[in-house]
């Protein structure tokens, strides 16, 4: 009996020690994102993140270089340049937004932050952006005729940002029809992902990230998939839709596609993709894009065509045939280290504002 009690106590002490170790650790990560919106401009975001099981701090520097007659409006409304500092505390269900220029900060509940139309950026959305969509969601006029979603390992490997990586190709093609007009179009998303094998250190970082993500999603009552968002450029498509009043939107694919993404092993280091919509010329405000010959009934042929163009170069594209949106996300640095007392605190002397 005494031996059993001793074993139980040993297990409890070990578990408590592990918990305290986890609570005293953070993931430190540096990311860089570059996104180009055809006809609108280019946005660059440099992020530094600190994450524990219950807290996350993101310091971002966003630069947007607009083009065309809308560049001033977009720079001030949708794609703001500037620095932001945001702290999310899921234990208190509060978010703090810090303005270092004005030495001020605001606090608001996570739930209202995630669901409101405030000018703060929800967790997982792009820093420096504002939600301009005040209109209620309308029933879609689009019917998907057929689609294909494939993930394939190319067999190529190499070092990317000091990480040894393997390359994957993601291809998503959708053929659709307008219910009201009968017109048809085709959208395609193509992404190259360089992913590194999960080491013991990266595994520790992933565990902390997952603990925070699970807690956050429980707090806001939503579900998301970060890899799907990055690989398919979902948040950039949404931002483009806001800027163009919904001309180029596509939604997350079904569960089968999410299962396909599970083929990507390890931690994505570089995610580089593009979105090509093909629209009938008769659709207002749209022009027909290049038909790249993608046949959704033959995924292998599509993948081969895409790989051939990328590796050996295809015909020279003019401006009309450029991707509508391109994105590149890079992990520059990731490590697990001890938390410091000031990591998740508002600087002294700052004023709280409503």
N, C-alpha and C positions, 0 to 999 in steps of 0.2 A: 504493500500500500504506500509506504513511504517513498519507494522508488518511483511509483506512478506519479505521486504528487511532485516529486523532484523533476521528472521529465516534463510534466505539464508546465511547471513554473519556468523551466528552461525555455520551452517553446514560447511562452508568453513574453519573457524578457527579450528573446531574439526578435520576435515580431515587433515589440515596442521599439527596440533599437533600430530596426529597419525602417519603421515609420518615421522616427525622428530623423534618421539619415535622409529619407526622402524629403521631409519637410525642410531640411537645411540645405537642399540642393536646388539649383536652377539650371535651366537650359539657356545658354546664350547663343544667339544666332544672328548672322548678318545676311540679308538678302538684297538682291537688286532686280528690279523689274523694268522692262522697257516695252511700251505698247504704242503702236502706230495705228491711227484711225484715218482711213483714206479720205482725203479732202478736209480733214479737221485738224490734224496735227499729231504730235508725238509727246508722250508722257513718260517720264523717268522717275521711279520711286526707289529710294535707298532706305531700307529698314534695318533697325537694330532692335531685337526682341530679347526679353528676359521672361522666362516662363517657369512657374512652379506648379504644384498640383492644384492650387487654388487661385493663383494670381498671374496676370500677364501684363507686361508693360511694353508698349511699342512706340519707338521714337522714329518718325518718318520725315524724310526730306523729299518733297514732291516738286518736280519741275515740269511744266507744260509749255510747249512751244506750238502755238496755234498757227493755222494757215486759213486763208479764205476770209470772207466777210464776217463770219461768225466767231473769229478767234477771240475777240475781246469779251463777248458774251460767255463763251465757253470757259475762258480763263477765270472769269469771276463767279460763275455759277456751277458748272458741272465738274470741271477739271481744274480745281484750284491749285496754284503753286504755293509753296510755303512749307514750314515745319510744323509738325504736330507731335504731341506727347500724350499718350492715353494709357490709363491704368484700369484694368478690369479686376475686380475682387468678387469672385463668385461666392465666397463665404458670407459676405454682407450683401451680395446682389447689387453692388453699386459700381458705377463707372465714373472715373475722374478724367476730365479733359483739361490739359494744362496749356496755357498760353504764356510762353516764356518771354515774348516781346513785351506783353503788358503786365507780366508778373501776376497773372490771375489764374483761377481754376474754377471749374464747375463740376458739380456732382449730380448724378441722376441715377435712378434705378435701372438695372439692366433690362427689365421687361419693357418699360416704356421707351428705353433707348433703342431696343431692338425692333420695336413695332411702330414707333412714331415716325413722323416725317421731319424730325429735327435736322439741323445741319450737321450733327455729329455723325460719324461714320460707324456703322455697326461692325462688330467683330467679324472678320472674314471679308469685308468689303474693302475697296481700295481707299487708301488714305487720301485726303484732299478732295473728296468728291461730295456732291450734294444731290439728294434725291429731288428731282423736279417733277415727278409724276404724281399729280393730284387727282387724275381721272380714275374712276372706278374701273376695275378689270372687266373687259368685255369677252364674250364668248368667241372663241377662235373661229375664223372663217376658213382655216386651213385644215385639210385632211391629208394625213400621211399615206401615200400610196404604198411605198415600200422603203426600207432603209437597211443599211448594213453597218455594223460596228465591229472593227477588228483591231486586235493588239498583237503584234508580232515582234519577236526578238530578231534582230538583224544579223547577229553573229559578230558584229563589230564591238571592239572595246578600246579603252584608252583612258588617260588621265584628264579629268575635267575639274578645274579649281582645286587641284591637289587630291582629288578623290579618284580612285580607280573605278571606272564605270563600265556598264554594258549599255548598248543602245537598243531602244524599242521604237517602233513606229505605230502610231495610232491613226486610224482612218475611220471617219464617220461620214457617211453620205446619206442624204434624205431626199427622196423624190416626193413632191407634194402637189396638191391640187386645190385651187380656190373653189369652195363650195358654191359661192354665188355666181362666179363668172366662168368656171370650168378651166381657167388658165392654169398652166402647170409650170413648176420651177424645180430647181435642184440646189440644195445647199451642201457644202462639203467642209469638213474640218480636218486638217492634217497636222499632226504633231509629232515631233521627234523628242524622245525623252532619254536622257542619260542618267542612269540610276546606279548608285553604289551599293555594294553588298553591306548588309547590316552587321556591323562589328559589335563587340560588347559595349563600347562607349556609345555608339549610335543607338543601340538597343536601350540603354539607360535613358538617353534623351527622348526616344520615342515613347517610353513608358510614362515619363513626366508629361510630355505633350498630350498623350492620350488621356491621362487623368484630368488634365485641365479641360480638354475638349469635351469629355463626357460630362463633367460638372457644368460646363457652360451650356451645352445643348439641353441638359435637364432644366437649367434655370430659365432658358428662353422658350423651351417647349417646341423646338424645331429640330430638324435633322438635315445634315449636309454631308458632303463628301469632298474634302479638300483636294484630293487628287483629281477628281472629276472636274472641279472648278478650274484648277490650273491647266489640266490637259486639254480641256475643251474651251477654255477662255470664256466661261459662262458669265463671270462678272464684267468682263470687258464688253461682251455683247449687250449686256443690260445697260452699261454706261453709254454705249453707242446708241442704243435705242432711246435713252433719255435725251441725248443730244440731237437726234434726228426725228424725234417724236414717233418712235416705234417702227421705223422702216426696216430694221434688220435685227430681228430677234429670233432666238431659237431656245428651246428649253432643254432641261436635263433629260438624257435618254432613259430608257426603262431599266429595270433591274438586271436584265440579261447583259446590258452594256456595262453595268457596274461590276458584274461578275467577270467580264472580259478584262476589265482594268486590273483585276487581282493577279493577272499574269505578270504584272510589273513588280519585281522583287526588289527589296531594299529601299533606300531613300533616294527619291529623285533629286538630282543635283542641278540639271539644266532641263527646262521644259520650254521648247520653242515650237510655236504653232501658228496657224493661220486659218482664216475663215473666208471661203469663197461662195457668195450667193449668186445664183443664176436666176434672173427675173425676166418675165416677158416684157418687151419694150412698152407694151400698152399699159403696164402698171405705173401709176403716177409716181413720178420722182425717181424711178429706177431705170437702169439700163441693163441690157443683157450682158452677162459676163462670159468669159471664155468657156467653151465646152471642152473640158480636159479629157473627154472620152471615158469618164468614169462610168462603168456599168455596174450597177448595184447587184446584178445577178451573178457577177464574177469577181468576188473579192480578191482572189489571187492575182488576177490580171490588173486590177486597180492598184494593188499594193506594189506590184512590179513596175507599173508605169510611174508611180510616185517615187519609188526608190531610184529608178533610172534617171528621172529628171533631177533628183537631188544630187546623185553621185556623179553623173556625167554631164549634166546640164541639158536643158531642153531648148526649144526655140526662144529667141529673144522676145520677152513680153513688153508690150507697150503699157502706157498708163491705164488703159481701160481694163487690162487683164491682171492688174495687181490685186492681191488679197484686200478685202475690205478692212479686215483687222488682222494685225500680226502681233504676237507677244513673245517675250522671252523672260522667263523667271530663272534666276540663278541663286543657289546657296553658296555664299562666299566663305562662310565659317560657321561651325556648330561645335559646341562643347558643353560639358556638364561641369559646373563649378559651385562653390559654396555661395550661398546668398549673403548679402551684406545688409546692414541695418537700414541703409538709405535707398535700397534698390526700388522699393515700391512706395516711397513717401513723396508727398508734395514738398518742394523746397521751402525752407523757412523764409518768412517775409512775404509770401504770396497771399493775395486777397481772394477770398471766396466770393463769387458772384452768382446771381440767379440766372 
